[in-house]
Amino acid sequence: MSPSGPLPGRPALVGFDRGSAPAALHTALRRSAPGLLALALVLAMVLQEPGLAAAATAAAANTATAALADPATGSLAPPSTPLTELPSASAFEAQAKLLPRLRMFYGGSGSIRGLVPILLLMVGPLKIIPAFLKLTAKADAAMRRRMAWHGFLLATATVLVLALFGFRLLVNFNIPLTAILASAGLVLVLVALRLVLDQYDGDDDLAGSHHGPPENPGLELVVQPLVFPIILTPYGLATVITLSALVSQLEGSPLNLLLILLLIMVANLLAMLFAGPILAVLKPRVLQMLGLVLGIIQLALGLGLLFTSFEVQALAIRELLR
């Protein structure tokens, strides 16, 4: 065995060489294949399902049709047009059609570029740097790179799948727009409140946890907690699903959203690969101040999502009462 290089078939422990990035990418793809396959199978099951809520609604409509009474004779008779044949839309589609009224009231062009700051706050790299450094504090350089690549591939596959099929998911399960908006807003408010209030506890833990770093960090930590919830937070996933559905409904194509998400995931990868130098330049206190500002903005965005859900629900009730 030659002492001048690493063992055959094993990556170098320190530094970047010419073959380190392709080797890390190859290893990440090979090890992430089972997880990506499972994600594809779950997606196929969801897309092939007709939708539990839609099936329940159709069954209820058929039951109601059979039980309708003819007001002239008093006998049970179905109407000339069955309820299941009447033109209908999912709960999300029906409520999404009310959004142009909110745009007319509040103004704004609704450009896709307005999604960039929202997505940066929800699934961007700022919150990842301190958490990744703490998670990999006792790992060597090679393991940090492997965890970063694995996390990048899994997180990217997840957000792209949600961006492509988020609209279909909401329609299949008949989830109203107000429900997904309120869910994302509520989780975002709770997380932002914790982030802001933690500043008064005198805790210097930048990762937001009172536990120390893992003793022997490895690839078993990629799915949880690295990808979920460090890179992809619950409110971030809900925001991606909501925005993908809205873009598909209002713009017609999610390609711009996919490009924005891909660029943000690349920024997340760079933030993990160079977390140490970034933290050395920005200093922990600077990141702590940025985190506080981020928490306040997230709190405002969460309340905005909640208020928007209330407004859309109010418009929906008004349409029903007409």
N, C-alpha and C positions, 0 to 999 in steps of 0.2 A: 504493500500500500504506500503510495507516494504521499509524503507529508505536505507537499506544495499546494494541494487543492482539496476540495471537499470530496466526500465519498461518492462513488458513481451512483447516479439515480437519486441523489439527495441534494436539495438546494443549499446554497451557501448561507451561513448563519448571519453574516453581517454584510452591509454595503450593497450597492447596486452594481451588477456587472451587465455586460451586453445581453446575456441570455436570461437575466433574472425576470424581467417583465414577461416575455413570452412563456417562460417556464411556469411562472406564477399563474398566468392566465390559463394555460393548459391544465394545470392542477386544479384550479378553481372550477373550470368547466367540467372536469371529470368528476370531482367530488360533489358538485351541485346538481349533477344530472338526475339523481333520484328525487331530490326536492322539486326540481322543475317539472319532472314527469308527473309527480303527484299533483302539482298545481294545475297542470294541463288536464289531468283526469277529472279533478274537481270542477274545473271550468266547463268541460264537456258535459258533465252531469247537470250543472246549473243551466246551461244553454239548451239542453234537450228537454228539461222539465217544462211543462206548459205553465207552471206557476201554481203554487198551492192556493194562494188567495184568489187567482183567477178561476181555478176549478171550483172553489167553494162558492164564489159569486155566481158562476153559471148554474150550479146545482140549486142555489137558493132562488135564482130567477126562474128556473123550470118549476120548482115547487110553487112559487108564487103564481106563475102562469096557470097552473092546473087548478089553483084554488080561487081564481078570480070569479066573482059572481056577476051575472048579467043583470044590470039594474032594472031592465024592463020585465023580465020574467022571474027574477029572484033565484034562478037556477045557476049552477056552476057551469061556466062556459069560458073557454080561453078567448082572448082578444084575437082580432083578425091578424095581427102581426105579433108573433111571439117576442117576449122580452129579449131573448138571447139573439134575435135577429136585428134588433134595433142598433143603429150606429152607436158605438161606444168607444171610449178611450180609457187608458189606464189612469189611476189616480195621479201619477206623476205627470203624464201628458196633459191632463185636464188642468192641473194647477200651473204647469209651466207656461200655458197659453196666457196666463194672467200677468206674467212678468213684464211684457211691454208697457203695461199700465204703470207699474212701479218705475220703469225707466223714464216714462213721460213725466212722472211726478218729481223724481229726484234729479233728472237730467243725466248727462253723460252719454258717451257714444257706445259704451259697451264693447270697446275694442278688446281683442284677445291679449294685448299687451298689458292690460290692467290685471291679468291673472298672475303675472310674474312676481310682483312683491308678495302676493298672498301665498303662492306656492313656495317661495323662498322662506317665508316665515313658518309654514306648516311642515315642509319636508326638506328644508335647506340645511346647509352645513354648519351654521353657527352653533347650534345646540349639540352637534356631534363631537366637536373637537375635545372638550374636557371629558365627556363621558367615555369616548374611545380611549383616551390616554389613561384614564383610571382603570378601565376594563383590561387593558393590555399592559399595565404598569410592570408586571413581573414576567412578561413574555419577551422572547428575543426578537430581533429585527425581522427574521424570516417569518416567524409566526404572526407578527403584526401585519406583514404584507399579505400573507395568506388569508387572514381574517378579513382584511380590508377588501380583497378581491372577491372572496366568497360573499361578504355582505353586500357589495356593490351589485353582483350578478343577481342575487336573490331579490334584493330590493328593487332593482330595475325591472326584472321580470314581473314582479308583483304590481308595480304602479302602471306599467304599460298594459298589462292585462286588464286592470281595473279601468284605465282610461279608454281602452277599446270597447269593453263590454259592460261598463258601469250602467249605461242607459238600459241595456237589455236586462241586466240584473234587477234594476228597480221596476221595470215594466213587468217582468215575469212574476215577481213576488208582490206586485201591486202596492209598492211602498210609495206613499204620497211624498211630494216635494217637501211639504212642511215637516214631515217626520224626520227625514234625513237632515234637513237644516237644523231642526231643534236638537237632534242627537249630537251633531257636530258642535253646535254652539254650546250645549250644556257641558260636554266633555272639555271643550276648549276653555270655558270659563273656570271650571274646577281646577284644571291644570295651571292656568295662568294665575289664579288666586294663590295656589300653593307656591308657585314660583316667586310671586311678589312678597307674600308674607314670610317666606323663608329668609328674606333679607334682614328681617328684624330679629332673627334668632341668633345672630352672631356666628353662624356656621359658614366656614370657608370651603365647604365641600362643593366644588363646582359641578360635580356630576349629579347633584341632587339626591344623594344617597348617603345614609349614615353608616354603611358597611364598608369595610376595606376592600381592596382589589382582590380578585381571585388568586389563589396561590399558584395554580398551574393552568393558566388560561389556554384553551385550545379551540378547535373548530366546533366543539359541542356548544360553544357560546355564541355561534354565529346567528342561528335562528332566533334565540332568545338569550340574552337581551339585546344583541347588537342590531339585528334587523327590526325586531319587534320588542320593545318600543323605541329604541334609540334613534334609528334612521327613520322608520315609518311609525309615527305615533298613531293612536286610535283616531284622534281628531284629524290628523293628516290624511289617513285613509278615507275617512268620511268626506273630507273636502275634495279629494281626488275623484271619488265616485260622483259627488254632486256636480262638480265642475264638468266632468266628462259627459254626464247626462245633459246638463244645460247646454254645453257647446254642441253636442249632437242634435239637440232639439232646436236651438236658435241659429247656429251657424251652418249645420249640415255636415261638417267634416271635423273629426278630432285631430287632424294631422298637425296643426299648429300646437295644440295642447301636448301631443306626444313629443314633439321636438323640444318644447320647454321642459317637460319632465325629464327627458333624456339628458339635456344639458345640466339640469340640477343634480341628477344622479352622478354625472361625471364630476361635478364640483364636490359632491359628497365623497367620492373616491379620492380625489386630490386632498381633501381636508383630512381624511384618515391616513393617507400615505405620508403626509407632511405635517401631521398634527403637532409633533414636537417643535420643529422650527417655527410654526405659526404661533404657538403658545409662547415661545421664547421672545418673539417680536412683539406680540400684542400685550403680553404680561397677564397674569391671572386676574388682577383687579380690573383691567380694561374689559376683559371678557365678562367679568361679573357685572360691570356697569351696563354693558351691552345686553346681558341677560335680563337685567331689570327693565331696561327699555323695551326689550322684546316681550317680557311678561305683560307690561302695560298695554302694548299694542295688541297682543294676543287676547287680553281681556276685553278690549274694545271690539275686536273682530268677533269674539264669541258672543258678546251681547248683540252685536249687529246681526249675526246669524239668527239668534233667537227672535229679535224684533222683526226680521224679514219673514220668518216662519209665521209669526202672528199676523203680519200684514197680508201675506198670501192666503192664510186661512180666513181672514176677514173678507177678502175679496171673493173667495170661493163661497162663503156663506151668503154673501150679497148676491152672487150669481144664482144660487139655489133659491133664494127668496123672490127672485124676479118672476 
